Amino acid sequence: MTRDQQPLLSVFVIGMVGLGILSLIYRDFAYEWQPVPACLPGRQILVLASGLLLVVASVALLFRTTVVIAVRVLFPYLLGWQLLKVPALIVAPGMEAVWLGFSEIAVLLAGGWVLFARFAHLENTAFFRHITGEKGIRMVRILFAVALIPIGLSHIVCVKITAGLVPAWLPFRVGWAYLTGVGQIACGLGVLFSVFARLAAMIEVGMLAIFAFLVWGPPIAAPNPRFPLTAFLITWAIGASAWLVATNIPSKQNDMRKGEIHG
């Protein structure tokens, strides 16, 4: 991570630390973690352990001496989070909400994977060399791009719910729901097929930032802010993950320079 990218890493850390702190405060998983069975023995201990791990590992990303171990811990943690969403896909593959939850965590995983690919220093190992370095970054781009498509579709399929989340002071709330859905699908396709890929990813970052502050920001002041605060932090972390992916997509100018060098 270059010096000018350090603020971006800090944005990602803030979101992840916030989610970990919520687990510690409420003695429960973040809502996206709820697939962990309620009857699981020692669930409360697991809640506290996972919240503490998330806080410590995320903060450790900020320091050069600990970043390697941090990404080696955080990536499998996020992968486990992703796997918790798989049973719902098997049981109810026709429900758009199931794909939405899976895809949101996939974007979050993509951000953690970028950090793992860059800082794990496992490129010379037999297995990890396929998911780290530039090979890993290319796989991250595909995961990120494909994940945006179900997220966008959810805005269209569940248009009434989406429109209900649009701030009341905005006109044409249904229109905004359709527009953001189509926009997210277009961003995913742009990244997937390398059509203004970096711009498409940054537009997605911008949309997520708007969602976080306009949709989930105001309800945080409510008497029981746990749900909107969790939604705000998850959207923040997902947006930071999208930003991490975007900064690792070469610009057209860089691609042209590489072509000139190899030519």
N, C-alpha and C positions, 0 to 999 in steps of 0.2 A: 504494500500500500504506500503510494507516494505521499509526500507531505501534503499536497493539495487535496488528496483523497481522504485524509484523516478526519475532517469534519463529517464526511459521509459515513465513515465507520462509526463515529460517535453517535450519529442519528440512529443507526441500526442498533447499537448497544443500548441506547435510551429505551427504545421500544421493547427489547428483550428483557432488560432489567425491570422495566415496569410490569411486564407480565409475571415475572418471577416474584416480585414484591406482592402483587395481588394474590398469588397463591398462598404466600406466607400470611397475609393479613386475613384473608377469608377462610383459611384452612381448607381450601378446595382448589381443584384445578381450574384454570381458565376455561371458559365455556367451550372452546375448541378442543379441550382435553377431555370432555365429559364421557367419551366412549370408554374410558377406564371404568370397569365394572364397579358399581357401588358396593357390592358384596365382597369385593376383593379383600382378603385378610391383610391387615396392616396398611389399609388405604391412606389413612391420615399420615402415617410415617412417610409413605411414598409421596404424598402431596408436599410435605415439608422438605423432603430430600430433593425432589425435582425442582421446587421453587428455589431452593438455596443453590442447587447446581446451576440453574439458569442464570441466576444473578452473578455468581462467582465466575462462571465460564465466560459470560458476556463481558464483564468488566476486564477479565484477563485478556480480551482481544485488543485492548487499548495499549498494552505494554509489549515492547519488542521481546523481552525475556520470557514472556508467557504465551505469546500469540500461537505458537506452534501447538502446545498442549491444549490450548483453548479450542482451536478449530478441530483438533482430533477428538475432543469431547463433545463439542456442540453439534457437529455434523451427524454423528450417530443418534444423538438426542433428537434432532429434528427429523431424522429418518424414522425413528420410532414413533414420533408424533404422526408422521405421514401414514405409517402402517396401521395406526389405530383407525384410520378412515376406510381401510380396505374392506372390513366385514360389511359395512353398510352398503358399499358398492355391490357386493355379492348378493346381499339380501334384497336390496331395492334398487336395481340398476336403472329403472325407469324414472326415478325421482330426480328432478333437476336440482333440488336442494342438496341431495347427497353429493352430486358432482360439484356443486358450488363449494361445499365444505372441503372436499378433497382437493379441489383446485386452488383454493386460497392457501392451504397449507403447502401445496406444491410450489407456489410462488415464494413462500417463506423459506422452504427447503432450498430453492434455487439460490437465494441470497447466502445461506449458510454454505452451500456447495461451492459458490464462487470463492469464498474465504478459504474453504478446505483445499480447493484446487490450487490456490495461490500460495498458501502458507503452510500446508501440512508437510512439505518437503518429503513426499513419498513417491516422487516420480520414478525413482530407480528400483522400486519394489515390483515384484511380478504382477500382483493384482492391481495395486493402487495406481500404477502408471497409466492405466486405462481410464481412470476417472479424475486424474489430477492434471495439472499443467494445461496446455492448450486443448488437449483431447477432452479433458473434463469441462473446460469452459464451453466447448462446442455442444457437449451434451446438456449443459445447463441451459444454454440458449434454446434448445429444442424443448426441454421440460417447461421452461418459462413461457415460451410461445404457445405451446399446446394448452397449458393451464389457463391462459387468458380467454380461450374460446368458450369453455363452459361458464366462466364467470360472466362474460358478456351475454351469453344465451340466457342466463338466469334473470338478467334485467328485463329481457323480452318475454320469456315464458311466464315469469311472475311479475308482470308489469304493474299490477295494482299494488303489490307490496312495495315494489321499487318506487313507484310514484308517491306512495305514502311517506317514504323516507326523504323525499325532496323537500327542502324548506318551504313552508307554506307561503312565504313572501315572494317566491319565484312563480311567474306565470307558466302555463303550459307544462305542468308537472309530469303528465304522461309523456309528453314530447321529450322532456329531459331524460325520462327513464329509457325510452327507445334510443335516444341519441347516445347515451353513455353505453348502452349495451352494444350497439353497432360499433361504437368507437373502440371498445375493448376488444371486440372480435377483430376489427381492422388492425389494431396494434399487434395482436397475436399473429395474424397472418403476415404482417409486415416483417416481424422478427423472424418468423419461420422461413419465409421465402426471401429474406435479405433485401426487401424493398424499403429503403430508408429505415433500416432496422434500428439503428441507434435512436433516430428521431421518434420512431414508433414506441420504443421502450421508454423514452423520456416523456412522451405524451401520457403513457400509462402512469408514470410516476406522478405527473401533474394531476391526473384524475383522482388518484388515490389520496393525494394530499387534500384535494377539495372535499372528497368524501369524509376524510377524517375530521376536518375542522367544521364543515358546514352541516354534515349529517349527525356526527357523534359528539361534536364539541359542545353545543348548547345543552343537550340533556345531562351532561356531567354535573350541572348545578342542581339536578333533581335531588329530593330527599334520599333516595336509594340509588346511588350512581354506579353500582357495581357493573350492571350490564353495559350501559353506554361507555363507561370507562374502559372496560375490557375490550369492547368493540373498537374504541378509539385507538387503544394501544396495539391491538392486532392489526388494524388498518395501517397504523404508523409503521409497524414492523414490516408488514407486507410491502408498503411503499418504499421503505428503505431497502428491502431486498430487491425490488424492481430497479431501484437506482444503482445498486451494486452490479446487477446484470447489465444495465445500460452502459455503465462506465467501462465495462469489459467487452463491449461490442465495438470493433474498429470503425472509425469514421471513414467516409468515402475517400477523404484525402489520404488517410493512412494506407488504405487499400491500394490507392493509385501509386503511392510512394513505394510500397512493397513490390508492386508489379514492375515499376521502373528499375528497382534494385535487382530483382531476379531476371529482368530482361537484359 
